[in-house]
Amino acid sequence: MERVSNEELTPIQILQRRLRCMQVAQLVRQGRVPSGGSNTLKFYLDSLREYLDKHKLFDYYHGFLCVHVVMRVFQMCILSNFNALGPQTFSDLEPDKDDASNSLVKLTSICIKKSLHPELYKDALGYHKSTTGTTIFQNGGGFTLEDAESMLDWLWKERKAFMVICAEIKMRGWTALFFGLWGLLRESVRAYENCKRIRHLLMRYALCATSEECNVIADMMVVMEQEFRIVGAECQFEVPPLDREDGQNILDTFKDYLVPTKSIIFPFELIYNASLHTRPEEVSSLLITIMDHTWKTLEYERPDWKEKYCDSFYYGARIITSLNDAITHFSYGCIKNKHASIDAYFGVINRINFLELIGRLCLIMVIQSKDNFIIPKYYAEAFYYNMNRLMASFSRAADNNEYVEAPGLQETWDKLLRFIDLHWLVIGKAFEFQRQTSLRRRCMNPRCPNPDMIGGAQEAVHWDRGLPGSHSAQCIPVELQG
């Protein structure tokens, strides 16, 4: 989110901004988070508990402000544990312009991203376990397992209001709060249920988070899914929107932020589920919108081509995985939703854009930088596995649902596999493959009239952006400089 100038704020908003800025500056000058007699976390948590006896979490500004300060303390504690606080940390901080949100989010996101491994997160959180219980952030006064369970329960009950706040206020930094909650709750007796809740709230927040936080959210979700298997058919549709209004808020927020940017992760599962329960008749158009956005993401200009292609691959591959999970799981709550889902997918699978998307992802998989493929073997294997499952799922859906008509489906897949074969020599159980150097310039666009043009003027027309008839914007050349 861009900075908002004082001219756009009311006097009370300017005062709040200056107070927050002074709070940040004070903590930075100290180089640590105050604790002991001024137990920051305990004070605001106790204030929240007293407030929640009479009100809902976000009914009044008091509740929001308490959560905001707790989140700020989490950010400061993480930075303190990384020895990242000092006089120069926010050297450009100005009380009348910014409350350090940008600086805090950027620095904290870097620290969290480094700490997602199971052996590292405890250091980032100042994790301490004793006979009396587990605590994090002792440098901020201490945050216990019971505190974490309470905070998650409060946020979970108000996840509808949380969605509205994320969309309208655009307050940044929630990733630090969820990282702290996850660090404690991942070892609780209700770890599986708690992590599913945190993941769901992260998906809501991802719809309007900054690019720095979106990347961290994506990494956190991957680690959660690997550790607790909270993805796939067993939980895909366990958390529908609270009501139609909530579902519509999710979809509206998604559409507002659906633009090609550096951020390449959005929670497809949440969006699809909200659409299915809120507007099942629009599921097909939603999928087409997502497909179009995927293409914009692939074509977004970025200075680092390797980073761009890797991000695009992970973005597109996650969509394919989500498609597979959704089509293989038919517990949609009612037969109407089941029919809407399957019909929508068959409508999308026969679109040329879907075929081209898969072709583009397959092409990215065989791009090399120096001596290695830019996509690690693990992710390439996972993509290939999900592609096979997706094709098998569509086949079963067509066999088991006579109302489904999928003209040209086999032809579509045959065409796709033909393009894959152009670039892969071997696709075996070990998924070991290598580039066919003689086919360096084959085009993965199924609409290309001649994907195997060799040399001379024809190749120039094919790839040169400046020549008439070129469709290089829709094709990625395999031969890239590493």
C-alpha positions in Angstrom: 0.0 0.0 0.0 1.3 3.5 -0.9 1.9 6.0 1.8 -1.0 8.3 2.7 -0.1 12.0 3.1 -1.2 14.1 6.1 -3.4 16.2 3.8 -5.6 13.1 3.3 -6.0 12.5 7.0 -8.2 14.0 9.8 -6.6 15.6 12.8 -7.2 12.6 15.0 -5.7 10.3 12.3 -2.6 12.5 12.2 -2.4 12.3 16.0 -2.7 8.5 16.0 0.0 8.3 13.3 2.4 10.5 15.3 1.8 8.5 18.5 2.5 5.2 16.7 5.6 6.7 15.2 6.9 7.9 18.6 6.2 4.4 19.9 8.3 2.8 17.2 11.1 5.3 17.5 11.2 4.8 21.3 11.6 1.0 20.9 14.2 1.4 18.2 16.3 3.7 20.4 16.2 1.2 23.2 17.3 -1.6 20.8 14.9 -4.0 22.6 11.3 -4.3 23.6 10.6 -3.1 27.1 9.5 -5.7 29.6 9.6 -6.3 33.3 7.6 -3.6 35.1 6.2 -2.4 31.9 5.0 -5.8 30.6 3.7 -4.6 27.3 2.0 -7.8 26.0 0.4 -8.5 29.3 -1.0 -5.0 29.6 -2.7 -5.1 26.2 -3.9 -8.7 26.5 -5.5 -7.9 29.8 -7.1 -4.8 28.3 -8.4 -6.9 25.5 -9.9 -9.5 27.8 -11.7 -6.8 29.8 -13.0 -5.2 26.6 -14.2 -8.5 25.2 -16.4 -9.2 28.2 -18.8 -6.6 26.7 -17.9 -6.2 23.1 -16.8 -8.1 19.9 -13.2 -7.8 19.0 -13.5 -5.2 16.2 -16.7 -3.4 17.3 -14.8 -0.4 18.6 -11.5 1.2 18.0 -10.2 0.0 21.5 -10.2 -3.7 20.4 -8.5 -2.9 17.1 -5.9 -0.7 18.7 -5.0 -3.4 21.3 -4.5 -6.0 18.6 -2.5 -3.5 16.5 -0.1 -2.8 19.4 0.3 -6.6 20.1 1.2 -7.1 16.5 3.7 -4.2 16.7 5.3 -5.8 19.7 5.6 -9.1 17.8 7.4 -7.3 15.0 9.8 -5.6 17.4 10.5 -8.8 19.3 11.3 -10.7 16.1 13.7 -7.9 15.0 15.2 -7.8 18.5 15.8 -11.5 18.5 17.7 -11.1 15.1 19.7 -8.1 16.6 18.1 -6.1 13.8 17.2 -3.1 16.0 19.4 -0.1 16.3 19.6 3.7 15.8 19.9 3.3 12.0 17.0 0.8 11.6 14.5 3.5 10.7 16.9 6.3 9.9 14.3 7.9 7.5 11.5 7.8 10.0 9.5 11.0 10.2 6.6 11.4 12.7 4.4 13.5 10.4 4.7 11.2 7.3 4.9 7.6 8.2 4.5 5.3 11.2 7.3 2.9 10.0 4.8 0.3 8.7 6.8 -0.1 5.4 10.1 -0.5 7.2 8.7 -2.8 9.8 6.9 -5.1 7.3 10.0 -5.3 5.1 12.4 -6.1 7.8 10.1 -8.5 9.7 9.2 -10.3 6.5 12.9 -10.9 5.7 13.5 -12.3 9.2 10.4 -14.6 9.1 11.3 -15.9 5.7 14.6 -17.0 7.1 13.0 -18.7 10.1 10.3 -21.0 8.7 12.4 -24.1 9.0 11.4 -26.3 12.1 14.8 -25.9 13.6 15.0 -22.1 13.2 11.6 -20.6 14.1 12.2 -21.0 17.9 15.2 -18.6 17.8 13.2 -16.0 16.0 10.4 -16.2 18.6 12.6 -16.4 21.6 10.9 -19.8 22.3 11.2 -20.9 26.0 9.8 -24.1 27.5 9.7 -24.8 31.2 7.8 -26.8 33.8 5.2 -23.9 34.0 4.6 -23.8 30.2 5.8 -22.5 26.9 6.5 -18.8 26.3 7.7 -16.7 23.4 8.8 -13.1 23.3 10.0 -12.8 26.8 11.8 -9.6 25.7 8.3 -8.2 25.2 6.9 -9.4 28.6 6.1 -13.0 27.5 3.3 -14.5 25.4 2.1 -17.9 26.5 0.3 -20.9 24.8 -2.9 -19.9 26.6 -2.5 -16.3 25.2 -2.0 -17.7 21.7 -5.1 -19.9 21.9 -7.2 -16.9 23.2 -5.9 -14.6 20.4 -6.6 -17.2 17.7 -10.1 -17.8 19.1 -10.9 -14.1 19.1 -9.7 -13.6 15.5 -11.4 -16.8 14.3 -14.8 -15.7 15.7 -14.4 -12.4 14.0 -12.9 -13.6 10.7 -15.7 -11.9 8.8 -14.9 -8.5 10.3 -11.2 -9.3 9.9 -11.7 -9.6 6.2 -13.4 -6.2 6.0 -10.6 -4.6 8.0 -8.0 -6.1 5.8 -9.7 -4.8 2.7 -10.7 -1.3 3.9 -8.0 -0.3 6.4 -5.2 -2.1 4.7 -3.2 -2.4 7.9 0.1 -4.2 7.3 2.1 -6.5 9.5 -0.4 -9.3 10.4 2.1 -11.9 9.2 4.2 -11.3 12.3 1.2 -12.0 14.5 0.3 -15.2 12.7 3.9 -16.4 12.7 4.0 -16.0 16.5 0.7 -17.8 17.0 1.8 -20.6 14.7 5.1 -20.9 16.5 3.3 -21.7 19.8 0.2 -23.5 18.6 2.0 -25.9 16.2 3.0 -28.0 19.2 -0.3 -27.8 21.1 -2.7 -30.7 21.6 -5.0 -29.0 19.0 -2.2 -28.3 16.6 -3.9 -29.6 13.5 -7.1 -27.6 14.1 -5.2 -24.5 15.1 -3.0 -24.5 12.1 -6.0 -25.0 9.8 -7.5 -21.8 11.3 -4.2 -19.9 11.0 -3.9 -21.0 7.4 -7.4 -19.8 6.6 -6.9 -16.4 8.2 -3.6 -16.1 6.3 -5.5 -16.8 3.0 -7.9 -14.0 3.9 -5.1 -11.6 4.6 -3.2 -12.6 1.5 -5.9 -11.1 -0.6 -4.8 -7.5 0.3 -1.3 -7.9 1.8 1.8 -6.3 0.4 4.1 -8.2 -2.0 6.7 -8.7 0.8 4.1 -10.3 3.1 2.4 -12.3 0.3 5.7 -14.0 -0.4 6.1 -14.9 3.3 2.5 -16.0 3.5 3.0 -18.4 0.6 6.1 -19.9 2.2 4.3 -20.2 5.6 1.4 -22.0 3.9 3.7 -24.4 2.1 5.5 -25.3 5.4 2.1 -25.8 7.2 0.8 -28.0 4.4 3.9 -30.1 4.5 3.9 -30.5 8.3 0.2 -31.0 8.9 -1.1 -32.1 5.5 -3.8 -29.5 5.8 -4.3 -29.3 2.0 -6.2 -31.5 -0.4 -9.4 -33.4 -0.5 -9.5 -34.1 3.3 -10.0 -30.4 4.2 -10.6 -28.5 0.9 -14.1 -27.5 1.7 -14.2 -27.6 5.5 -14.3 -23.9 6.0 -17.0 -22.2 3.9 -17.7 -18.5 4.2 -19.7 -17.5 7.3 -22.6 -16.3 5.1 -23.4 -14.9 1.7 -22.2 -11.4 2.7 -18.9 -12.8 3.9 -18.4 -14.7 0.7 -19.2 -11.6 -1.3 -16.7 -9.6 0.7 -14.0 -12.2 -0.1 -14.8 -12.1 -3.8 -15.0 -8.3 -4.0 -11.6 -8.0 -2.2 -10.1 -10.6 -4.6 -11.3 -8.7 -7.7 -10.0 -5.3 -6.3 -6.5 -6.7 -5.9 -6.4 -8.9 -9.0 -3.7 -7.1 -10.9 -0.4 -8.3 -12.3 2.3 -7.3 -9.7 5.3 -8.8 -8.1 2.9 -10.6 -5.8 2.3 -14.0 -7.3 0.3 -15.8 -4.7 -3.3 -15.6 -4.0 -5.5 -18.1 -2.1 -7.2 -19.9 -4.9 -8.8 -22.4 -2.5 -10.5 -19.7 -0.5 -11.7 -17.8 -3.6 -13.1 -20.8 -5.3 -14.8 -22.0 -2.1 -16.4 -18.6 -1.5 -17.7 -18.5 -5.1 -19.1 -22.0 -4.9 -21.1 -21.2 -1.8 -22.0 -17.6 -2.7 -22.5 -17.5 -6.5 -22.2 -21.0 -7.9 -23.6 -19.8 -11.3 -20.4 -17.6 -11.6 -17.8 -20.2 -10.9 -16.9 -20.7 -14.5 -16.4 -16.9 -15.2 -14.3 -16.8 -12.0 -12.0 -19.5 -13.2 -11.7 -17.7 -16.6 -10.8 -14.5 -14.7 -8.1 -16.3 -12.7 -6.7 -17.8 -15.9 -6.5 -14.4 -17.5 -4.8 -13.1 -14.4 -2.3 -15.9 -14.6 -1.3 -14.9 -18.1 -0.9 -11.3 -17.0 1.4 -12.5 -14.2 3.5 -14.5 -16.6 3.9 -11.5 -18.9 4.6 -8.9 -16.1 7.9 -7.3 -16.8 10.5 -7.9 -14.1 14.3 -7.2 -14.3 15.3 -10.7 -13.0 14.0 -13.1 -15.6 14.9 -16.2 -13.6 13.0 -15.0 -10.6 10.0 -14.0 -12.8 9.8 -17.5 -14.4 10.2 -19.3 -11.1 7.5 -17.2 -9.5 5.3 -17.7 -12.5 5.8 -21.5 -12.4 5.0 -21.7 -8.7 1.9 -19.5 -9.1 0.6 -21.5 -12.0 1.5 -24.9 -10.6 -0.4 -24.0 -7.4 -3.5 -23.3 -9.4 -3.2 -26.6 -11.2 -2.8 -28.3 -7.8 -5.9 -26.6 -6.5 -7.9 -27.5 -9.6 -6.9 -31.1 -9.0 -7.9 -31.0 -5.3 -11.3 -29.4 -6.1 -12.3 -31.7 -8.9 -11.3 -34.9 -7.0 -13.4 -33.9 -3.9 -17.1 -33.9 -4.4 -18.3 -33.1 -0.9 -19.5 -29.7 -1.9 -22.4 -29.4 0.6 -25.1 -30.0 -2.0 -25.6 -31.6 -5.4 -26.1 -28.2 -7.0 -22.6 -27.1 -6.0 -21.2 -30.4 -7.2 -22.7 -30.0 -10.6 -21.7 -26.3 -10.8 -18.1 -27.2 -9.9 -17.7 -30.0 -12.4 -19.4 -28.1 -15.2 -17.3 -25.1 -14.6 -14.1 -27.1 -14.8 -15.0 -28.8 -18.0 -15.8 -25.4 -19.4 -12.3 -24.2 -18.5 -10.4 -27.3 -19.5 -11.5 -27.0 -23.1 -10.4 -23.4 -23.4 -7.2 -22.9 -25.4 -5.9 -20.6 -22.6 -5.8 -23.5 -20.2 -3.9 -25.6 -22.6 -1.5 -22.8 -23.2 -1.0 -22.2 -19.5 0.0 -25.8 -19.0 2.3 -25.6 -22.0 3.9 -22.4 -20.6 4.5 -24.1 -17.3 6.0 -27.2 -19.0 8.3 -24.9 -21.0 9.5 -23.1 -17.8 10.4 -26.5 -16.3 13.0 -27.1 -19.0 14.6 -23.7 -18.9 18.2 -23.8 -17.7 20.5 -21.3 -16.0 24.1 -22.3 -16.4 24.2 -26.1 -15.7 20.9 -26.5 -13.8 17.2 -26.3 -14.4 15.7 -23.2 -12.8 12.8 -25.3 -11.3 14.1 -27.8 -8.7 13.4 -31.4 -9.3 11.0 -31.7 -6.3 8.6 -29.1 -7.7 8.8 -30.4 -11.2 7.9 -33.9 -9.9 5.0 -32.5 -7.9 3.7 -30.6 -10.9 3.9 -33.7 -13.2 2.2 -35.8 -10.5 -0.7 -33.4 -10.1 -1.1 -33.1 -13.9 -1.5 -36.8 -14.2 -4.0 -36.8 -11.3 -6.0 -33.9 -12.8 -6.3 -35.8 -16.2 -7.4 -38.9 -14.4 -9.9 -36.9 -12.3 -11.5 -35.4 -15.4 -11.8 -38.8 -16.9 -13.6 -40.2 -13.8 -15.9 -37.2 -13.6 -16.9 -37.7 -17.2 -17.5 -41.4 -16.7 -19.5 -40.9 -13.4 -21.6 -37.9 -14.5 -23.6 -38.4 -17.6 -24.8 -34.8 -17.7 -21.2 -33.7 -18.4 -20.3 -33.1 -22.0 -16.7 -32.5 -22.8 -16.3 -32.2 -26.6 -12.7 -32.4 -27.8 -11.3 -33.3 -24.3 -9.1 -36.1 -25.6 -7.9 -34.0 -28.5 -6.9 -31.3 -26.1 -4.8 -33.5 -23.9 -3.2 -35.2 -26.9 -2.2 -31.9 -28.2 -0.7 -30.9 -24.9 1.3 -34.1 -24.5 2.6 -33.6 -28.0 4.1 -30.3 -27.0 5.5 -31.7 -23.8 7.2 -34.5 -25.8 8.9 -31.8 -27.9 11.0 -30.8 -24.9 11.4 -33.8 -22.7 13.4 -36.8 -23.6 12.5 -39.0 -20.6 9.6 -38.8 -18.2 10.1 -41.8 -16.0 9.5 -42.7 -12.3 12.5 -40.8 -11.3 11.5 -37.8 -13.4 14.9 -37.4 -14.8 14.8 -35.3 -18.0 17.1 -33.2 -20.0 16.8 -30.6 -22.7 16.7 -31.6 -26.4 19.2 -29.0 -27.6 18.2 -29.6 -31.2 14.7 -28.2 -30.3 15.8 -25.1 -28.5 13.4 -22.8 -30.3 10.2 -24.8 -30.4 7.2 -22.7 -29.4 4.8 -23.9 -26.7 1.9 -21.9 -28.1 -0.6 -24.4 -29.5 -1.9 -21.8 -31.9 1.5 -21.3 -33.4 1.3 -22.1 -37.1 4.9 -23.5 -37.1 6.4 -24.2 -33.7 9.6 -25.7 -35.2 10.9 -22.8 -37.4 14.6 -23.0 -37.9 16.8 -20.0 -38.6 16.7 -17.0 -40.9 13.8 -14.7 -41.5 11.1 -17.1 -40.3 12.7 -17.3 -36.8 13.0 -13.5 -36.7 9.3 -13.1 -37.4 8.5 -15.7 -34.8 10.4 -14.2 -31.9 11.3 -10.5 -32.7 8.9 -8.2 -30.9 9.5 -5.4 -33.4 8.4 -7.3 -36.5 4.8 -7.6 -37.8 3.2 -11.0 -37.2 5.4 -11.8 -34.2 3.7 -13.5 -31.2 6.7 -13.4 -28.9 4.6 -11.8 -26.2 2.7 -15.1 -25.9 5.8 -17.3 -26.2 8.9 -17.7 -24.0 12.0 -18.6 -25.9 13.8 -21.6 -24.3 17.2 -20.2 -25.1 17.9 -17.7 -22.3 21.1 -16.2 -21.0 21.9 -17.6 -17.5 
